[in-house]
Amino acid sequence: MAGLRLVLLNCLSLRGLLKMKFCPKCGSILMPKGKFLVCSCGYKEAATETKVSEKAKDEDHKIEVAEAGSGDVRSVVEEQCPKCGHMKCYTWEIQMRAADEPATRFFECQKCHHKWRDQR
């Protein structure tokens, strides 16, 4: 919720609807707490006419699901099957390792359904 608050404050500030105060010690946004504006570094000052509100939207997201038998939704590429030599196969990627590592690419032959992973 802190990220939403910061985005909301920045948007309102850009429109001139809100005047934000920043900590003179560390530069963070001063947040109201009771009758004071406080910072996480410990700085505190008296608040004057402070009003903060948070709004969050719950949006309905529609997800379309492919029905069984409605056709394959995987990508088709030209890659030679190591088992039968067919040149068309399905491909997909899965993040198997850490996020800073590349995703593992998998293939499935359209003809013999042999599955293998990219060795690059």
C-alpha positions in Angstrom: 0.0 0.0 0.0 3.0 2.3 0.5 3.8 2.2 -3.2 0.2 3.1 -4.1 0.4 6.0 -1.5 3.6 7.3 -3.1 2.2 7.1 -6.6 -1.0 8.9 -5.5 1.0 11.6 -3.7 3.2 12.1 -6.8 0.3 12.3 -9.2 -1.6 14.8 -7.0 1.6 16.8 -6.5 2.2 17.1 -10.3 -1.4 18.4 -10.7 -0.9 21.0 -8.1 -3.6 19.5 -5.8 -1.2 18.6 -3.0 1.8 20.2 -1.5 4.2 17.6 -0.2 6.8 18.2 2.4 10.2 16.5 2.4 12.6 15.7 5.2 15.5 18.1 5.3 17.8 15.4 6.8 17.2 12.5 4.3 14.9 13.8 1.6 12.0 11.3 2.2 8.4 12.3 2.1 7.1 13.5 5.5 4.0 11.5 6.6 1.4 12.8 9.0 1.2 11.1 12.4 -1.2 12.8 14.8 -0.3 16.6 14.8 3.2 16.0 13.4 4.8 15.3 10.1 7.3 12.5 10.7 10.1 10.7 8.8 11.5 7.2 9.1 14.9 8.7 9.9 13.5 10.3 13.1 12.9 13.8 11.9 9.6 15.4 13.2 7.9 18.8 12.7 4.5 20.3 13.6 1.8 19.7 10.9 -0.3 22.5 9.5 -3.5 21.6 7.7 -2.5 18.1 6.8 -4.9 15.7 5.1 -4.0 12.4 3.5 -6.3 10.0 1.8 -5.7 6.7 0.1 -7.8 5.2 -2.6 -7.5 1.8 -4.2 -9.5 0.4 -7.1 -10.6 -3.1 -7.4 -10.9 -3.8 -11.1 -12.4 -6.9 -12.5 -10.0 -8.6 -14.9 -11.4 -11.0 -17.4 -9.3 -14.1 -18.2 -10.1 -16.2 -21.3 -9.4 -19.8 -20.9 -8.7 -22.0 -23.9 -11.1 -24.9 -23.9 -9.8 -28.5 -24.3 -9.8 -29.5 -28.0 -9.9 -25.9 -29.2 -6.5 -26.1 -30.8 -3.0 -25.7 -29.5 -2.0 -22.2 -28.4 1.8 -22.8 -28.3 4.1 -21.2 -30.8 5.3 -23.3 -33.8 9.0 -22.9 -34.9 11.3 -24.6 -37.3 13.6 -26.7 -35.2 14.8 -30.2 -36.1 13.6 -33.0 -33.8 16.6 -35.0 -32.6 14.6 -38.2 -32.6 12.7 -38.2 -36.0 14.3 -35.3 -37.9 10.9 -33.5 -38.4 11.4 -29.7 -38.9 8.3 -28.3 -37.1 7.9 -28.2 -33.3 6.0 -26.4 -30.6 8.0 -24.2 -28.2 7.5 -22.6 -24.8 9.6 -21.1 -22.1 9.7 -21.6 -18.3 11.7 -19.6 -15.7 13.5 -22.5 -14.0 16.4 -20.6 -12.3 16.8 -17.2 -10.7 15.2 -14.2 -12.3 18.6 -12.9 -13.5 19.2 -16.1 -15.5 17.6 -16.7 -18.9 14.4 -18.8 -19.1 14.7 -22.4 -20.2 13.2 -23.0 -23.7 11.4 -26.3 -24.4 10.4 -28.0 -27.6 7.9 -30.7 -28.6 8.0 -32.3 -32.1 4.7 -32.0 -33.9 5.1 -35.5 -35.5 6.5 -37.8 -32.8 5.8 -35.6 -29.7 9.4 -36.0 -28.4 10.2 -33.3 -25.9 13.6 -31.7 -25.3 15.1 -28.5 -23.9 17.3 -25.9 -25.6 21.0 -26.6 -25.1 22.1 -23.0 -25.8 
